[in-house]
Amino acid sequence: MEPQPEDMGIKIAGSVKDLPEIERLTAGIVKVLRKFGGYEPEVDDIWVNQIATYTVYLKKAEIFLDAETATEHTYIRVADIQLKFQRIIENAMHQLALSRNDRMGQQAEADLIGKLRETIEKMKTS
């Protein structure tokens, strides 16, 4: 059995009701990493958790745009928050790819980031 983020002292962000979605995204990302080979939970799970958590946050931020009480100020603030979350996700994907590239020395960073983006988009809409 692989160690869980909590076992390594990594706190999973998000509320209890977000955990199933975060875990689903995490499982999908880990599946992609295993497919590419060289998955090391001790190193990779920090970035995987960050990607999954902020993807859920990004999805939740969209809810505020659909509210009947949304104002121009709401749209501006939500767009700003979404941009920040997207930057966090992109940085985590980049760091994950760099870390793996250093360890494996064979997989192109761009290939992995592209596959991660594709996987997250599929899982975000399902």
C-alpha positions in Angstrom: 0.0 0.0 0.0 1.4 3.4 -1.0 1.7 6.1 1.6 -1.1 8.7 1.6 -0.3 12.4 1.7 -1.7 12.6 5.3 0.8 9.8 6.3 3.7 12.0 5.0 2.5 15.0 6.9 0.9 16.6 3.9 -2.4 18.2 4.6 -5.0 17.9 1.9 -6.6 21.2 1.4 -10.3 21.6 0.9 -13.4 20.7 2.9 -14.4 17.2 3.7 -17.0 17.3 0.9 -14.2 18.2 -1.6 -12.1 15.1 -0.7 -13.9 12.6 -3.0 -13.3 15.0 -6.0 -9.7 15.7 -5.0 -9.1 12.0 -4.5 -10.6 11.2 -7.9 -8.4 13.8 -9.6 -5.4 12.6 -7.7 -6.0 9.1 -8.9 -6.3 10.2 -12.5 -3.1 12.2 -12.3 -1.2 9.3 -10.6 -2.5 7.0 -13.4 -1.0 9.3 -16.0 2.3 9.4 -14.1 2.5 5.7 -13.8 1.8 5.3 -17.5 4.8 7.6 -18.2 6.8 5.6 -15.6 8.9 6.5 -12.7 6.1 7.6 -10.3 7.6 8.3 -6.9 4.9 9.2 -4.3 7.4 10.8 -1.9 8.4 13.4 -4.4 5.4 13.5 -6.8 2.5 13.5 -4.4 3.1 17.1 -3.2 2.6 18.4 -6.7 -0.2 16.0 -7.5 -2.1 17.0 -4.5 -1.7 20.7 -5.3 -2.8 20.2 -8.9 -5.9 18.2 -7.8 -6.8 20.6 -5.0 -6.6 23.8 -7.0 -8.4 22.2 -9.9 -11.3 21.6 -7.6 -11.1 25.2 -6.3 -11.0 26.5 -9.9 -14.2 24.5 -10.7 -15.9 25.8 -7.5 -15.0 29.4 -8.3 -17.2 29.2 -11.4 -20.3 28.6 -9.3 -20.1 32.3 -8.2 -20.5 33.4 -11.8 -23.7 31.5 -12.2 -25.3 33.0 -9.1 -28.2 35.4 -9.7 -26.6 37.9 -7.3 -23.4 38.0 -9.3 -22.3 41.6 -10.0 -19.6 43.1 -12.1 -17.4 43.1 -9.0 -18.1 39.4 -8.6 -16.9 38.7 -12.1 -13.8 40.7 -11.7 -12.9 39.0 -8.4 -13.7 35.5 -9.6 -11.7 36.0 -12.8 -8.7 37.2 -10.7 -9.0 34.2 -8.4 -9.3 31.8 -11.3 -6.2 33.2 -12.9 -4.3 32.8 -9.7 -5.5 29.2 -9.3 -4.6 28.4 -12.9 -1.1 29.8 -12.3 -0.7 27.6 -9.2 -1.8 24.5 -11.3 0.5 25.4 -14.1 3.4 25.9 -11.8 2.7 22.6 -10.0 2.6 20.8 -13.4 5.8 22.4 -14.4 7.5 21.5 -11.1 6.3 17.9 -11.3 7.5 17.6 -14.9 10.9 19.1 -14.0 11.3 16.8 -11.0 10.4 13.7 -13.1 12.6 14.9 -16.0 15.6 15.2 -13.6 15.0 11.7 -12.2 14.2 9.9 -15.4 16.2 11.9 -17.9 14.2 10.7 -20.9 10.7 12.0 -20.8 10.1 15.4 -22.3 8.6 17.9 -19.9 6.2 19.3 -22.5 4.8 15.8 -23.3 3.9 15.2 -19.6 2.5 18.7 -19.1 0.3 18.2 -22.2 -1.0 14.8 -21.0 -1.7 16.2 -17.5 -3.6 19.1 -18.9 -5.7 16.8 -21.1 -6.4 14.5 -18.2 -7.4 17.3 -15.9 -9.7 18.9 -18.5 -11.5 15.5 -19.0 -11.9 14.9 -15.3 -12.9 18.5 -14.6 -15.9 18.3 -16.9 -17.0 14.8 -15.8 
